[in-house]
Amino acid sequence: LPEPRTPLHIGVDFNIDPMSAVIGQKSGDTLHIFDEIEIYGSNTLEMIKEIRNRYGAQRQQFVYPDASGAKRTTNSPGLSDHLLFSNNGFRVVSGASNPPVSEAIAGVNSLFKSTTGETRLTIDPKCRKLIECLNKYTYKEGTRIPNKDGVHDHMIDSLRYMCWQLFPLRRSVSPQPPRRQNVGRTI
């Protein structure tokens, strides 16, 4: 269960069937997912209402949605999904576009277990749908392209949007010696 007064971190994937969310708390450089929400035939306002019913509005709540939600909406013409969350007191954290799928998946995998063996992402056993999706997530044969089957991808998308924003992959850049530039002759 969430610690009192500790901010909630909520990853959201906008779909009508289903709209999905994963809820967790961050402690230092670790993240624990303790709840999931999956609503069929839904819309953004219904998801907001469900989150509020479960956790109230007293604590700070960060939402990490699908970046496409800034442009279109699943329920209200003229209002984006991001704006609906923002207008209801959530802090929306999203890039201009979704992260590259393969990089975001690598980021989530590295949180489960880093190259040094460190685990920074845990999931409560009561999150049965998320665990099922992680276990049954597949790729197109012979590729690293995920199957977007609509059954096992939405919960994982919710998780990866949140993880990408909280723990972005950092590319190591090897230092390059300064380059000399020929500026030519001055007249």
C-alpha positions in Angstrom: 0.0 0.0 0.0 1.2 3.5 -0.7 3.0 5.4 2.1 0.8 8.3 3.4 1.6 11.7 1.9 4.2 10.3 -0.5 3.6 11.3 -4.1 2.0 8.8 -6.5 3.5 8.1 -9.9 0.9 6.9 -12.5 1.7 5.6 -15.9 -1.3 5.9 -18.3 -2.0 4.4 -21.8 -5.0 6.0 -23.5 -7.3 3.6 -25.2 -11.0 3.0 -25.0 -10.7 -0.8 -24.7 -9.0 -0.8 -22.3 -7.7 2.4 -20.8 -4.8 1.2 -18.6 -2.8 2.7 -15.7 -0.1 1.5 -13.3 0.4 3.2 -9.9 3.6 3.3 -7.9 5.8 5.1 -5.5 9.4 6.2 -6.0 11.9 5.9 -3.1 15.3 7.2 -4.0 16.3 5.4 -7.2 13.8 2.6 -6.9 10.2 2.3 -8.0 7.5 0.0 -6.6 4.3 -0.6 -8.6 1.5 -1.5 -6.1 -1.7 -1.0 -8.1 -3.1 -1.3 -11.6 -6.3 0.0 -13.2 -7.8 -1.4 -16.4 -11.2 0.0 -17.6 -12.9 -1.2 -20.7 -15.2 1.1 -22.7 -13.7 4.0 -20.8 -12.5 7.5 -21.2 -10.0 9.8 -19.5 -12.5 11.4 -17.1 -13.6 7.9 -15.9 -9.9 7.0 -15.3 -9.4 10.2 -13.3 -12.5 9.5 -11.2 -11.2 5.9 -10.5 -7.8 7.2 -9.4 -9.5 9.8 -7.1 -11.8 7.2 -5.7 -8.9 5.0 -4.7 -6.3 7.6 -3.6 -8.1 10.9 -3.1 -6.7 14.3 -4.1 -4.8 15.2 -1.0 -1.4 14.0 -2.1 0.8 15.0 -5.1 0.1 12.8 -8.1 2.3 12.7 -11.2 0.9 11.2 -14.3 3.1 9.9 -17.1 0.8 9.5 -20.1 1.1 8.5 -23.7 2.5 11.6 -25.5 -0.3 11.4 -28.1 -2.7 12.4 -25.4 -1.5 16.0 -25.7 -3.0 16.2 -29.2 -6.2 14.3 -29.2 -8.7 13.1 -26.7 -10.6 9.9 -26.0 -13.6 11.7 -24.7 -13.9 15.5 -25.0 -13.7 17.5 -28.2 -11.4 20.5 -27.7 -9.8 19.2 -24.5 -6.7 16.9 -24.7 -6.3 14.0 -22.3 -3.2 15.7 -20.8 -5.3 18.9 -20.2 -8.0 16.9 -18.5 -5.5 15.4 -16.1 -3.8 18.7 -15.5 -7.2 20.4 -14.9 -7.9 17.8 -12.2 -4.8 18.5 -10.2 -2.4 16.0 -11.6 1.1 17.0 -12.7 1.5 15.8 -16.2 5.0 14.6 -17.2 5.4 13.8 -20.9 7.7 14.4 -23.8 6.6 15.8 -27.2 6.6 12.2 -28.5 6.7 8.7 -27.0 10.2 7.3 -26.4 11.5 4.8 -29.0 9.9 1.5 -28.1 13.0 -0.6 -28.0 14.9 1.9 -25.9 12.0 2.3 -23.4 11.7 -1.5 -23.1 15.5 -1.7 -22.5 15.0 0.9 -19.8 12.3 -1.0 -18.0 14.4 -4.2 -18.3 17.4 -2.5 -16.8 15.3 -1.4 -13.8 14.2 -5.0 -13.3 17.8 -6.1 -13.2 20.8 -3.9 -14.1 24.1 -5.1 -15.6 25.4 -5.0 -12.0 22.6 -7.2 -10.7 20.7 -4.3 -9.0 16.9 -4.4 -8.9 15.3 -1.0 -8.9 11.7 -1.9 -10.1 9.4 -4.1 -8.1 5.8 -5.1 -8.7 3.3 -6.0 -6.0 1.9 -9.6 -6.6 -1.6 -8.1 -6.5 -0.9 -6.5 -9.9 -1.9 -9.7 -11.7 -2.8 -8.1 -15.1 0.6 -6.3 -15.3 2.5 -9.4 -14.3 0.5 -11.5 -16.8 1.3 -8.9 -19.6 5.0 -8.9 -18.7 5.0 -12.7 -18.9 3.1 -13.0 -22.2 4.6 -10.0 -24.0 5.8 -11.2 -27.4 7.7 -9.8 -30.4 7.1 -10.3 -34.1 8.9 -13.4 -35.2 12.6 -12.8 -35.9 12.4 -9.1 -34.8 12.7 -6.9 -31.8 9.3 -5.3 -32.7 6.6 -5.9 -30.1 3.3 -7.5 -31.0 0.7 -4.9 -30.5 -2.1 -7.4 -29.9 -4.2 -5.1 -27.7 -4.2 -7.7 -24.9 -0.7 -7.7 -23.4 0.7 -4.3 -24.5 -1.4 -1.6 -22.8 -0.3 -2.2 -19.2 3.3 -2.5 -20.4 3.0 0.8 -22.3 1.7 2.5 -19.1 4.8 1.1 -17.2 7.3 2.1 -19.9 6.0 5.7 -20.2 6.5 6.2 -16.5 9.8 4.5 -16.2 11.2 6.4 -19.2 10.4 9.8 -17.6 11.5 8.8 -14.1 14.7 6.8 -15.1 15.7 7.8 -18.7 18.5 5.8 -20.3 21.7 7.7 -20.4 23.9 7.2 -23.3 27.6 7.2 -22.5 29.4 9.6 -24.7 33.2 9.0 -25.0 35.1 12.3 -24.9 36.5 13.4 -28.2 39.7 15.4 -28.5 39.1 19.0 -29.7 39.2 19.3 -33.4 41.4 21.9 -35.0 39.6 24.0 -37.5 41.3 25.6 -40.4 39.9 29.1 -40.6 41.7 30.0 -43.7 43.7 33.2 -44.5 42.6 36.5 -43.2 43.0 39.4 -45.7 
